[in-house]
């Protein structure tokens, strides 16, 4: 009997030792993975977190951080599965609830995500990421006032969290509060001065505020940081036109059309800018190019006709009148009036 007791005790000691060794191995792997994740090496960190989980399948923290890495890698379905396991292992883990919420939000499960974010906040009211993500979920639902409440709560906790300012910009811009939107983006730019999309967003806010010169400066910076972003190049040309910098706009549009020759808007804007600077022959060619791309554009037909009028070629303008009448009778009447003078 005594021997049996000793054997049972030995069995308990072996199990305890194995469990301790597994936990120790998980801890070593976890710390290495966390170091990589903190350095934004998420793919490498994910590999180590999986090894940590293999060493100790009940370590909720490794599941939580693995889900974080998968979110950063845009692997939302896998992130949801891993985060759900973390929540099951540790229901009081506020970060795990946040990770689960964000992953299912990206999978289109907005209401379920909101519930997870609220659970995370109930567990830790000072967790800035859950407040921010809840605000982002409200933005998706168009609940702008609720979004502002959560985003401002996140901002009070951590004013340096960049995503909060980006989300606040979205709400303010969408609700027509362009000055507030610009302030948020200016704050974000101080944190991320080399991010082209920030300057592009700032330029859009300035354009809507009517401050076209500042818009030009913002879009110029965006293009400088990312010359391949053709939308920023187009936005720059629009702001230059609005600021009265027609020659600059013409140069920008020509630069854009070298890369994107099939862009109707750029040909149309180029044609109109050339018209306004008295370069009628070039304007006519640009507007014809626009109509080759989009033949049913009444604005391009009208622009071409009025360019002919400005050039003094009324016969060419008159030939376009039947085509314009079939498209827009109001524009046709304006053209007829111009031809009668």
C-alpha positions as a Markdown table, in Angstrom:
| # | Residue | x | y | z |
|---|---|---|---|---|
| 1 | Unk | 0.0 | 0.0 | 0.0 |
| 2 | Unk | 2.8 | 2.3 | 0.9 |
| 3 | Unk | 4.5 | 1.5 | -2.4 |
| 4 | Unk | 1.3 | 2.4 | -4.3 |
| 5 | Unk | 1.0 | 5.7 | -2.4 |
| 6 | Unk | 4.6 | 6.5 | -3.4 |
| 7 | Unk | 3.9 | 5.7 | -7.0 |
| 8 | Unk | 0.8 | 7.9 | -7.0 |
| 9 | Unk | 2.8 | 10.7 | -5.4 |
| 10 | Unk | 5.5 | 10.3 | -8.0 |
| 11 | Unk | 2.9 | 10.5 | -10.8 |
| 12 | Unk | 1.6 | 13.8 | -9.3 |
| 13 | Unk | 5.1 | 15.1 | -9.2 |
| 14 | Unk | 5.8 | 14.1 | -12.8 |
| 15 | Unk | 2.6 | 15.8 | -14.0 |
| 16 | Unk | 3.3 | 19.0 | -12.0 |
| 17 | Unk | 6.8 | 19.1 | -13.3 |
| 18 | Unk | 5.6 | 18.7 | -16.9 |
| 19 | Unk | 3.0 | 21.4 | -16.5 |
| 20 | Unk | 5.6 | 23.7 | -15.0 |
| 21 | Unk | 8.1 | 23.0 | -17.8 |
| 22 | Unk | 5.4 | 23.7 | -20.4 |
| 23 | Unk | 4.5 | 27.0 | -18.7 |
| 24 | Unk | 8.2 | 28.0 | -18.6 |
| 25 | Unk | 8.6 | 27.2 | -22.2 |
| 26 | Unk | 5.5 | 29.2 | -23.1 |
| 27 | Unk | 6.8 | 32.1 | -21.1 |
| 28 | Unk | 10.1 | 32.2 | -22.9 |
| 29 | Unk | 8.5 | 31.9 | -26.4 |
| 30 | Unk | 5.8 | 34.5 | -25.4 |
| 31 | Unk | 8.5 | 37.1 | -24.4 |
| 32 | Unk | 10.4 | 36.6 | -27.6 |
| 33 | Unk | 7.2 | 36.9 | -29.6 |
| 34 | Unk | 6.1 | 40.0 | -27.8 |
| 35 | Unk | 9.4 | 41.6 | -28.5 |
| 36 | Unk | 9.0 | 41.0 | -32.2 |
| 37 | Unk | 5.3 | 42.2 | -32.2 |
| 38 | Unk | 6.3 | 45.4 | -30.4 |
| 39 | Unk | 8.8 | 45.9 | -33.3 |
| 40 | Unk | 5.9 | 45.4 | -35.8 |
| 41 | Unk | 7.4 | 42.1 | -37.0 |
| 42 | Unk | 4.0 | 40.5 | -36.8 |
| 43 | Unk | 4.5 | 37.6 | -39.1 |
| 44 | Unk | 7.6 | 36.4 | -37.2 |
| 45 | Unk | 5.8 | 37.1 | -33.9 |
| 46 | Unk | 2.8 | 35.0 | -35.0 |
| 47 | Unk | 5.0 | 32.0 | -35.6 |
| 48 | Unk | 6.5 | 32.2 | -32.1 |
| 49 | Unk | 3.1 | 32.7 | -30.5 |
| 50 | Unk | 1.9 | 29.5 | -32.2 |
| 51 | Unk | 4.9 | 27.7 | -30.7 |
| 52 | Unk | 4.0 | 29.2 | -27.3 |
| 53 | Unk | 0.5 | 27.9 | -27.7 |
| 54 | Unk | 1.8 | 24.4 | -28.6 |
| 55 | Unk | 3.9 | 24.5 | -25.5 |
| 56 | Unk | 0.9 | 25.5 | -23.3 |
| 57 | Unk | -2.5 | 25.3 | -25.0 |
| 58 | Unk | -4.2 | 26.9 | -22.0 |
| 59 | Unk | -2.1 | 30.2 | -22.0 |
| 60 | Unk | -4.8 | 32.8 | -22.9 |
| 61 | Unk | -2.2 | 35.5 | -23.3 |
| 62 | Unk | -0.5 | 33.8 | -26.2 |
| 63 | Unk | -3.9 | 33.4 | -28.0 |
| 64 | Unk | -4.7 | 37.1 | -27.3 |
| 65 | Unk | -1.4 | 38.3 | -28.7 |
| 66 | Unk | -1.6 | 35.9 | -31.7 |
| 67 | Unk | -5.0 | 37.4 | -32.6 |
| 68 | Unk | -3.5 | 40.9 | -32.4 |
| 69 | Unk | -0.7 | 39.9 | -34.9 |
| 70 | Unk | -3.2 | 38.3 | -37.2 |
| 71 | Unk | -5.3 | 41.4 | -37.1 |
| 72 | Unk | -2.2 | 43.4 | -38.1 |
| 73 | Unk | -1.7 | 41.0 | -41.0 |
| 74 | Unk | -5.4 | 41.4 | -42.0 |
| 75 | Unk | -6.1 | 37.7 | -41.4 |
| 76 | Unk | -9.5 | 38.5 | -39.8 |
| 77 | Unk | -11.1 | 35.1 | -39.9 |
| 78 | Unk | -8.1 | 33.3 | -38.3 |
| 79 | Unk | -7.9 | 36.2 | -35.8 |
| 80 | Unk | -11.5 | 35.7 | -34.8 |
| 81 | Unk | -11.0 | 32.0 | -34.2 |
| 82 | Unk | -7.9 | 32.6 | -32.0 |
| 83 | Unk | -9.5 | 35.6 | -30.1 |
| 84 | Unk | -12.6 | 33.5 | -29.4 |
| 85 | Unk | -10.4 | 30.8 | -27.9 |
| 86 | Unk | -8.7 | 33.4 | -25.7 |
| 87 | Unk | -12.0 | 34.7 | -24.5 |
| 88 | Unk | -13.1 | 31.1 | -23.6 |
| 89 | Unk | -9.9 | 30.5 | -21.7 |
| 90 | Unk | -10.1 | 33.9 | -19.9 |
| 91 | Unk | -13.5 | 35.6 | -20.0 |
| 92 | Unk | -12.1 | 38.5 | -18.0 |
| 93 | Unk | -9.5 | 39.3 | -20.7 |
| 94 | Unk | -10.5 | 42.7 | -22.0 |
| 95 | Unk | -7.9 | 42.7 | -24.7 |
| 96 | Unk | -9.1 | 39.4 | -26.0 |
| 97 | Unk | -12.7 | 40.7 | -26.2 |
| 98 | Unk | -11.4 | 43.8 | -28.1 |
| 99 | Unk | -9.5 | 41.6 | -30.6 |
| 100 | Unk | -12.5 | 39.4 | -31.1 |
| 101 | Unk | -14.7 | 42.5 | -31.6 |
| 102 | Unk | -12.3 | 44.0 | -34.2 |
| 103 | Unk | -11.9 | 40.8 | -36.1 |
| 104 | Unk | -15.6 | 40.2 | -36.5 |
| 105 | Unk | -16.2 | 43.8 | -37.3 |
| 106 | Unk | -14.0 | 43.4 | -40.3 |
| 107 | Unk | -16.0 | 40.3 | -41.2 |
| 108 | Unk | -19.2 | 42.4 | -41.3 |
| 109 | Unk | -20.6 | 41.4 | -37.9 |
| 110 | Unk | -21.0 | 45.0 | -36.6 |
| 111 | Unk | -23.6 | 44.5 | -33.9 |
| 112 | Unk | -21.8 | 41.5 | -32.5 |
| 113 | Unk | -18.5 | 43.5 | -32.5 |
| 114 | Unk | -20.1 | 46.3 | -30.6 |
| 115 | Unk | -21.2 | 43.8 | -27.9 |
| 116 | Unk | -17.6 | 42.6 | -27.6 |
| 117 | Unk | -16.2 | 46.2 | -27.4 |
| 118 | Unk | -18.7 | 47.0 | -24.7 |
| 119 | Unk | -17.7 | 43.9 | -22.7 |
| 120 | Unk | -14.1 | 44.9 | -23.0 |
| 121 | Unk | -14.9 | 48.4 | -21.7 |
| 122 | Unk | -16.9 | 47.0 | -18.8 |
| 123 | Unk | -13.8 | 45.0 | -17.9 |
| 124 | Unk | -11.4 | 47.9 | -18.3 |
| 125 | Unk | -13.0 | 51.4 | -18.8 |
| 126 | Unk | -9.5 | 52.8 | -19.5 |
| 127 | Unk | -8.7 | 50.7 | -22.5 |
| 128 | Unk | -8.3 | 53.2 | -25.2 |
| 129 | Unk | -8.4 | 50.7 | -28.1 |
| 130 | Unk | -11.9 | 49.4 | -27.2 |
| 131 | Unk | -13.3 | 52.9 | -27.0 |
| 132 | Unk | -11.7 | 53.8 | -30.3 |
| 133 | Unk | -12.9 | 50.6 | -32.0 |
| 134 | Unk | -16.4 | 51.0 | -30.6 |
| 135 | Unk | -16.4 | 54.5 | -32.1 |
| 136 | Unk | -15.2 | 53.1 | -35.4 |
| 137 | Unk | -18.1 | 50.6 | -35.3 |
| 138 | Unk | -20.6 | 53.4 | -34.7 |
| 139 | Unk | -19.1 | 55.2 | -37.7 |
| 140 | Unk | -19.9 | 52.2 | -39.9 |
| 141 | Unk | -23.5 | 52.3 | -38.7 |
| 142 | Unk | -23.7 | 56.1 | -39.2 |
| 143 | Unk | -24.2 | 56.8 | -35.5 |
| 144 | Unk | -21.9 | 59.8 | -35.5 |
| 145 | Unk | -22.9 | 61.2 | -32.1 |
| 146 | Unk | -22.3 | 57.8 | -30.4 |
| 147 | Unk | -19.0 | 57.6 | -32.3 |
| 148 | Unk | -17.9 | 61.0 | -31.1 |
| 149 | Unk | -18.6 | 60.0 | -27.4 |
| 150 | Unk | -16.5 | 56.9 | -27.7 |
| 151 | Unk | -13.7 | 58.5 | -29.7 |
| 152 | Unk | -13.4 | 61.5 | -27.3 |
| 153 | Unk | -13.4 | 59.0 | -24.4 |
| 154 | Unk | -10.4 | 57.2 | -26.1 |
| 155 | Unk | -8.8 | 60.6 | -26.7 |
| 156 | Unk | -9.0 | 61.5 | -23.0 |
| 157 | Unk | -7.2 | 58.2 | -22.1 |
| 158 | Unk | -4.5 | 58.4 | -24.8 |
| 159 | Unk | -4.2 | 61.6 | -26.9 |
| 160 | Unk | -1.2 | 60.1 | -28.7 |
| 161 | Unk | -3.2 | 57.1 | -30.2 |
| 162 | Unk | -3.1 | 58.0 | -33.9 |
| 163 | Unk | -6.2 | 56.0 | -35.0 |
| 164 | Unk | -8.4 | 58.1 | -32.8 |
| 165 | Unk | -7.5 | 61.2 | -34.7 |
| 166 | Unk | -8.1 | 59.5 | -38.0 |
| 167 | Unk | -11.5 | 58.3 | -36.9 |
| 168 | Unk | -12.4 | 61.8 | -35.5 |
| 169 | Unk | -11.4 | 63.2 | -38.9 |
| 170 | Unk | -13.8 | 60.8 | -40.6 |
| 171 | Unk | -16.8 | 61.9 | -38.4 |
| 172 | Unk | -16.1 | 65.6 | -38.6 |
| 173 | Unk | -15.6 | 65.5 | -42.4 |
| 174 | Unk | -18.7 | 63.4 | -42.9 |
| 175 | Unk | -20.8 | 65.8 | -40.8 |
| 176 | Unk | -19.5 | 68.9 | -42.6 |
| 177 | Unk | -17.3 | 70.1 | -39.7 |
| 178 | Unk | -14.4 | 70.7 | -41.9 |
| 179 | Unk | -12.4 | 73.0 | -39.6 |
| 180 | Unk | -12.6 | 70.4 | -36.8 |
| 181 | Unk | -11.6 | 67.7 | -39.4 |
| 182 | Unk | -8.6 | 69.8 | -40.4 |
| 183 | Unk | -7.5 | 70.2 | -36.8 |
| 184 | Unk | -7.6 | 66.5 | -36.2 |
| 185 | Unk | -5.6 | 65.8 | -39.4 |
| 186 | Unk | -3.0 | 68.5 | -38.5 |
| 187 | Unk | -2.6 | 66.8 | -35.1 |
| 188 | Unk | -2.2 | 63.4 | -36.9 |
| 189 | Unk | 0.4 | 64.8 | -39.3 |
| 190 | Unk | 2.5 | 66.0 | -36.3 |
| 191 | Unk | 2.6 | 62.3 | -35.2 |
| 192 | Unk | 2.9 | 60.8 | -38.7 |
| 193 | Unk | 4.7 | 63.5 | -40.8 |
| 194 | Unk | 5.7 | 61.1 | -43.6 |
| 195 | Unk | 2.3 | 59.6 | -44.4 |
| 196 | Unk | 1.0 | 60.8 | -47.7 |
| 197 | Unk | -2.7 | 59.9 | -47.1 |
| 198 | Unk | -2.7 | 62.3 | -44.1 |
| 199 | Unk | -1.8 | 65.3 | -46.3 |
| 200 | Unk | -4.3 | 64.2 | -48.9 |
| 201 | Unk | -7.1 | 64.1 | -46.3 |
| 202 | Unk | -6.0 | 67.5 | -45.0 |
| 203 | Unk | -6.1 | 68.9 | -48.5 |
| 204 | Unk | -9.7 | 67.7 | -48.9 |
| 205 | Unk | -10.7 | 69.4 | -45.6 |
| 206 | Unk | -9.1 | 72.7 | -46.7 |
| 207 | Unk | -10.9 | 72.4 | -50.1 |
| 208 | Unk | -14.2 | 72.1 | -48.4 |
| 209 | Unk | -13.4 | 75.0 | -46.1 |
| 210 | Unk | -12.7 | 77.1 | -49.2 |
| 211 | Unk | -9.0 | 77.6 | -48.3 |
| 212 | Unk | -7.7 | 76.5 | -51.7 |
| 213 | Unk | -4.1 | 77.7 | -51.3 |
| 214 | Unk | -3.7 | 75.6 | -48.2 |
| 215 | Unk | -5.3 | 72.7 | -50.1 |
| 216 | Unk | -2.7 | 73.1 | -52.8 |
| 217 | Unk | 0.1 | 73.0 | -50.3 |
| 218 | Unk | -1.3 | 69.9 | -48.6 |
| 219 | Unk | -1.8 | 68.0 | -51.9 |
| 220 | Unk | 1.7 | 69.0 | -53.1 |
| 221 | Unk | 3.1 | 67.4 | -50.0 |
| 222 | Unk | 1.0 | 64.3 | -50.5 |
| 223 | Unk | 2.2 | 63.9 | -54.1 |
| 224 | Unk | 5.8 | 64.5 | -53.0 |
| 225 | Unk | 5.5 | 61.7 | -50.4 |
| 226 | Unk | 3.8 | 59.3 | -52.8 |
| 227 | Unk | 4.1 | 60.3 | -56.5 |
| 228 | Unk | 2.3 | 57.1 | -57.6 |
| 229 | Unk | -0.9 | 58.1 | -55.8 |
| 230 | Unk | -2.8 | 59.4 | -58.9 |
| 231 | Unk | -5.8 | 60.5 | -56.9 |
| 232 | Unk | -3.7 | 62.9 | -55.0 |
| 233 | Unk | -2.2 | 64.2 | -58.3 |
| 234 | Unk | -5.8 | 64.8 | -59.6 |
| 235 | Unk | -6.8 | 66.5 | -56.3 |
| 236 | Unk | -3.8 | 68.7 | -56.6 |
| 237 | Unk | -4.9 | 69.9 | -60.0 |
| 238 | Unk | -8.4 | 70.5 | -58.8 |
| 239 | Unk | -7.1 | 72.6 | -55.9 |
| 240 | Unk | -4.8 | 74.5 | -58.2 |
| 241 | Unk | -7.7 | 75.3 | -60.5 |
| 242 | Unk | -9.8 | 76.5 | -57.5 |
| 243 | Unk | -6.9 | 78.7 | -56.3 |
| 244 | Unk | -6.7 | 80.3 | -59.8 |
| 245 | Unk | -3.3 | 78.6 | -60.5 |
| 246 | Unk | -4.4 | 77.5 | -64.0 |
| 247 | Unk | -0.9 | 77.1 | -65.5 |
| 248 | Unk | 0.1 | 75.0 | -62.5 |
| 249 | Unk | -3.0 | 72.9 | -62.9 |
| 250 | Unk | -2.4 | 72.4 | -66.6 |
| 251 | Unk | 1.1 | 71.2 | -65.9 |
| 252 | Unk | -0.2 | 68.8 | -63.2 |
| 253 | Unk | -2.9 | 67.4 | -65.5 |
| 254 | Unk | -0.5 | 66.8 | -68.3 |
| 255 | Unk | 1.8 | 65.0 | -65.9 |
| 256 | Unk | -1.1 | 62.9 | -64.8 |
| 257 | Unk | -2.2 | 62.0 | -68.3 |
| 258 | Unk | 1.2 | 60.7 | -69.2 |
| 259 | Unk | 0.5 | 58.0 | -66.6 |
| 260 | Unk | -3.2 | 57.7 | -66.9 |
| 261 | Unk | -4.1 | 58.6 | -70.5 |
| 262 | Unk | -7.6 | 57.1 | -70.3 |
| 263 | Unk | -8.9 | 59.4 | -67.5 |
| 264 | Unk | -11.9 | 61.3 | -68.7 |
| 265 | Unk | -11.9 | 63.8 | -65.8 |
| 266 | Unk | -8.3 | 64.8 | -66.4 |
| 267 | Unk | -8.8 | 65.4 | -70.1 |
| 268 | Unk | -12.0 | 67.4 | -69.3 |
| 269 | Unk | -10.4 | 69.6 | -66.6 |
| 270 | Unk | -7.3 | 70.1 | -68.9 |
| 271 | Unk | -9.6 | 71.2 | -71.7 |
| 272 | Unk | -11.4 | 73.7 | -69.6 |
| 273 | Unk | -8.3 | 75.1 | -68.0 |
| 274 | Unk | -6.7 | 75.5 | -71.4 |
| 275 | Unk | -9.9 | 77.3 | -72.5 |
| 276 | Unk | -9.7 | 79.7 | -69.6 |
| 277 | Unk | -6.1 | 80.6 | -70.5 |
| 278 | Unk | -7.0 | 81.3 | -74.1 |
| 279 | Unk | -5.2 | 78.2 | -75.5 |
| 280 | Unk | -8.2 | 77.2 | -77.6 |
| 281 | Unk | -6.7 | 74.8 | -80.1 |
| 282 | Unk | -5.1 | 72.8 | -77.2 |
| 283 | Unk | -8.4 | 73.0 | -75.4 |
| 284 | Unk | -10.3 | 71.6 | -78.3 |
| 285 | Unk | -7.9 | 68.6 | -78.7 |
| 286 | Unk | -8.2 | 67.9 | -74.9 |
| 287 | Unk | -12.0 | 68.0 | -75.0 |
| 288 | Unk | -12.1 | 65.8 | -78.0 |
| 289 | Unk | -9.9 | 63.3 | -76.1 |
| 290 | Unk | -12.3 | 63.5 | -73.2 |
| 291 | Unk | -15.3 | 62.7 | -75.5 |
| 292 | Unk | -13.5 | 59.7 | -77.1 |
| 293 | Unk | -13.5 | 58.2 | -73.6 |
| 294 | Unk | -17.0 | 59.3 | -72.6 |
| 295 | Unk | -19.0 | 60.3 | -75.6 |
| 296 | Unk | -22.2 | 60.9 | -73.7 |
| 297 | Unk | -20.9 | 63.7 | -71.4 |
| 298 | Unk | -23.0 | 66.8 | -72.0 |
| 299 | Unk | -20.5 | 68.9 | -70.0 |
| 300 | Unk | -17.7 | 67.9 | -72.4 |
| 301 | Unk | -19.8 | 68.6 | -75.5 |
| 302 | Unk | -20.8 | 72.0 | -74.0 |
| 303 | Unk | -17.2 | 72.8 | -73.2 |
| 304 | Unk | -16.1 | 71.9 | -76.7 |
| 305 | Unk | -18.9 | 74.0 | -78.2 |
| 306 | Unk | -18.1 | 77.0 | -76.0 |
| 307 | Unk | -14.4 | 76.7 | -76.8 |
| 308 | Unk | -15.3 | 76.9 | -80.5 |
| 309 | Unk | -17.4 | 80.0 | -79.8 |
| 310 | Unk | -14.5 | 81.6 | -77.9 |
| 311 | Unk | -12.2 | 80.8 | -80.8 |
| 312 | Unk | -14.6 | 82.4 | -83.2 |
| 313 | Unk | -15.5 | 79.1 | -85.0 |
| 314 | Unk | -19.3 | 79.4 | -84.7 |
| 315 | Unk | -19.9 | 76.9 | -87.5 |
| 316 | Unk | -18.1 | 74.1 | -85.6 |
| 317 | Unk | -20.0 | 75.1 | -82.4 |
| 318 | Unk | -23.3 | 75.0 | -84.3 |
| 319 | Unk | -22.6 | 71.5 | -85.6 |
| 320 | Unk | -22.6 | 70.3 | -82.0 |
| 321 | Unk | -26.0 | 71.9 | -81.2 |
| 322 | Unk | -28.2 | 68.9 | -82.2 |
| 323 | Unk | -26.0 | 66.6 | -80.2 |
| 324 | Unk | -26.3 | 68.8 | -77.2 |
| 325 | Unk | -30.1 | 69.2 | -77.5 |
| 326 | Unk | -30.4 | 65.4 | -77.4 |
| 327 | Unk | -28.5 | 65.4 | -74.1 |
| 328 | Unk | -29.5 | 68.5 | -72.2 |
| 329 | Unk | -32.0 | 71.1 | -73.5 |
| 330 | Unk | -31.0 | 73.7 | -70.9 |
| 331 | Unk | -27.4 | 73.6 | -72.0 |
| 332 | Unk | -28.5 | 73.7 | -75.6 |
| 333 | Unk | -30.4 | 76.9 | -75.0 |
| 334 | Unk | -27.3 | 78.5 | -73.4 |
| 335 | Unk | -25.3 | 77.5 | -76.5 |
| 336 | Unk | -28.0 | 79.0 | -78.8 |
| 337 | Unk | -27.9 | 82.2 | -76.9 |
| 338 | Unk | -24.1 | 82.3 | -77.1 |
| 339 | Unk | -24.3 | 81.7 | -80.9 |
| 340 | Unk | -26.9 | 84.5 | -81.4 |
| 341 | Unk | -24.6 | 87.2 | -80.0 |
